[in-house]
Amino acid sequence: MSGFVMLGKRCLWRIGGMFECAAAALLRTIPELINLFQLESFDMPTNAPLNRKLRMGLIGGGQGAFIGRVHATAGVLDNRATLVAGALSSDPAKSKASAGDYDIPLERAYGSYKEMAEVEAKRADKVDFVSVATPNHTHFEIAKTFAEAGFNVICDKPLTFDLKQAEELMEVVQKTGVVFGVTHNYTGYPLVRQAREMVLNGELGEINAIRSCYIQGWLRTRLENDNQKQAAWRTDPAKSGAAGCFGDIGTHAYNLGRFISGLLPDQISCQLKAFAAGRVLDDYGTAIVKYTNGAIGTVTASQISHGRENDLFIEVDGTKGAIEWHQEEPNKLIVRKNGEPHKIYTRAGGPYLGGMAAASSRLPAGHPEAFFEAFSNIYAAVYDDIIKRADGKKHEPLNTLYPNVFDGVDGMNFITQSVASSKDGAAWKSMKHAACRS
Ligand SMILES: NC(=O)c1ccc[n+]([C@@H]2O[C@H](COP(=O)([O-])OP(=O)(O)OC[C@H]3O[C@@H](n4cnc5c(N)ncnc54)[C@H](O)[C@@H]3O)[C@@H](O)[C@H]2O)c1
């Protein structure tokens, strides 16, 4: 009898357990279903024909980080995406602790990017893309893991730790067909796009010279010795890569010249130097880039210039005209032609702007737009392709408005050959690479 009671109890316990499991599974599914319902229950012409918000995942951007917050803001600026998941830090506890800062539900605040890729891949409402905002040495593994799992990726620059990784990542992107953006965000400014359009439609004539400079002063002293988060990894060759300042901001200056001019690089000669005593990686450098049409470009990057904040600027000389643009005054583009008064084009300033610039503004003229909006313009162009892919349509991978994996490889080639040239007494090195697009 007592055996029978025991058996009955065990059966009841088992049945109870089954119910508990089923209830727990249901409870786990309910937020997913609510999420799906909330995100997909209304019309959304900006994201047609997908007709729902994109689901964004963020890697990096934990407490105390810099650019992750910018990605999170730029990604949702136009209300076309919602940040729903993240692996926000290399420290699992900090990753979870940071989730609330982004309204990421705890169940989707992952301890690591690997866990995130595995778990998200199984969800009905999985993320549509991930943004990678971690230090350079981690980009490759993270971007590759997500791309191989079929997720679209937006990765910050420089693309990877070295050129070999970048080339491998390019192959993964080509093989998987995922959409892959790289946040060389300065190409998102309306007046930078205007400058490109003016070059492309021949308004400046043949391009003879490109001078691009990216001048900062924040690493004048060895901030890395005070364990300043951003300085620490940027000055560490095991985390930053072969270059310091030239990889961190020189790549932006080079990319800006390539974007505006569309010229193909031929050769490079470079001199890099670490001026802060004891620093291993460069904090200053200048390169001369010969372009295949005979134009000469110069790229100067500094992180040791007193008082300079984020002074990226570019000047382009053509046979018919010249332009000048400054990141710290991004709503103006100066256009000069001999014998004519200097012209200042303004963002949203009127019908003289081309379609590319006009489509990149949100506010009426005179209401300054800047960093977030330009960053968001990169996101917007990537979103168009993500939606195409989700709709089963082909997207053009190479000639995109946004910087893509090929531009990322171009940037890594720039770093590699700059360092090689500098080590070799500024000898000329080839810049030809199959990934370079015009
Ligand atoms: N496009 C731009 O204008 C721009 C500006 C700044 C930085 N960046 C680039 O963005 C990247 C990050 O720079 P930052 O200044 O924000 O660095 P940061 O040190 O401020 O932040 C990096 C974040 O990544 C996290 N992290 C590190 N390893 C991780 C991992 N394996 N998984 C999850 N999270 C991890 C860190 O915990 C931290 O939260 C760098 O590649 C940098 O070159 C680009």
The ligand as a MOL file (V3000), in Angstrom:
LIG
                    3D

  0  0  0     0  0            999 V3000
M  V30 BEGIN CTAB
M  V30 COUNTS 44 48 0 0 0
M  V30 BEGIN ATOM
M  V30 1 N 33.5860 55.4910 -36.0820 0
M  V30 2 C 34.0470 56.2830 -35.1420 0
M  V30 3 O 33.9560 57.4900 -35.2350 0
M  V30 4 C 34.6890 55.6710 -33.9290 0
M  V30 5 C 34.8920 56.4530 -32.7770 0
M  V30 6 C 35.4280 55.8340 -31.6540 0
M  V30 7 C 35.7950 54.4970 -31.6940 0
M  V30 8 N 35.6240 53.7760 -32.8460 0 CHG=1
M  V30 9 C 35.9750 52.3590 -32.9040 0
M  V30 10 O 35.0260 51.6670 -32.1030 0
M  V30 11 C 35.6280 50.5960 -31.3970 0
M  V30 12 C 35.4130 50.7930 -29.8810 0
M  V30 13 O 36.0240 51.9990 -29.4790 0
M  V30 14 P 35.5940 52.7240 -28.1050 0
M  V30 15 O 36.3530 53.9840 -28.0640 0
M  V30 16 O 34.1230 52.7640 -27.9720 0 CHG=-1
M  V30 17 O 36.1810 51.6900 -27.0550 0
M  V30 18 P 35.7940 51.5800 -25.5060 0
M  V30 19 O 36.9790 51.0080 -24.8430 0
M  V30 20 O 35.2350 52.8680 -25.0290 0
M  V30 21 O 34.5960 50.5260 -25.5040 0
M  V30 22 C 34.7550 49.1920 -25.8910 0
M  V30 23 C 33.6340 48.3470 -25.2860 0
M  V30 24 O 33.7310 47.0400 -25.8380 0
M  V30 25 C 33.6040 46.0960 -24.7670 0
M  V30 26 N 34.2150 44.8250 -25.1540 0
M  V30 27 C 35.5240 44.5080 -25.2850 0
M  V30 28 N 35.6590 43.2310 -25.6770 0
M  V30 29 C 34.3910 42.7440 -25.7980 0
M  V30 30 C 33.8530 41.4810 -26.1500 0
M  V30 31 N 34.6450 40.4660 -26.4760 0
M  V30 32 N 32.4960 41.3290 -26.1490 0
M  V30 33 C 31.6760 42.3470 -25.8090 0
M  V30 34 N 32.1460 43.5640 -25.4730 0
M  V30 35 C 33.4760 43.7570 -25.4660 0
M  V30 36 C 34.2930 46.7640 -23.5870 0
M  V30 37 O 33.9240 46.1500 -22.3900 0
M  V30 38 C 33.7350 48.1820 -23.7690 0
M  V30 39 O 32.4270 48.2490 -23.2430 0
M  V30 40 C 37.0970 50.6060 -31.8170 0
M  V30 41 O 37.2840 49.6900 -32.8480 0
M  V30 42 C 37.3220 52.0230 -32.3230 0
M  V30 43 O 38.3340 52.0980 -33.3060 0
M  V30 44 C 35.0680 54.3520 -33.9360 0
M  V30 END ATOM
M  V30 BEGIN BOND
M  V30 1 1 1 2
M  V30 2 2 2 3
M  V30 3 1 2 4
M  V30 4 1 4 5
M  V30 5 2 4 44
M  V30 6 2 5 6
M  V30 7 1 6 7
M  V30 8 2 7 8
M  V30 9 1 8 9
M  V30 10 1 8 44
M  V30 11 1 9 10
M  V30 12 1 9 42
M  V30 13 1 10 11
M  V30 14 1 11 12
M  V30 15 1 11 40
M  V30 16 1 12 13
M  V30 17 1 13 14
M  V30 18 2 14 15
M  V30 19 1 14 16
M  V30 20 1 14 17
M  V30 21 1 17 18
M  V30 22 2 18 19
M  V30 23 1 18 20
M  V30 24 1 18 21
M  V30 25 1 21 22
M  V30 26 1 22 23
M  V30 27 1 23 24
M  V30 28 1 23 38
M  V30 29 1 24 25
M  V30 30 1 25 26
M  V30 31 1 25 36
M  V30 32 1 26 27
M  V30 33 1 26 35
M  V30 34 2 27 28
M  V30 35 1 28 29
M  V30 36 1 29 30
M  V30 37 2 29 35
M  V30 38 1 30 31
M  V30 39 2 30 32
M  V30 40 1 32 33
M  V30 41 2 33 34
M  V30 42 1 34 35
M  V30 43 1 36 37
M  V30 44 1 36 38
M  V30 45 1 38 39
M  V30 46 1 40 41
M  V30 47 1 40 42
M  V30 48 1 42 43
M  V30 END BOND
M  V30 END CTAB
M  END
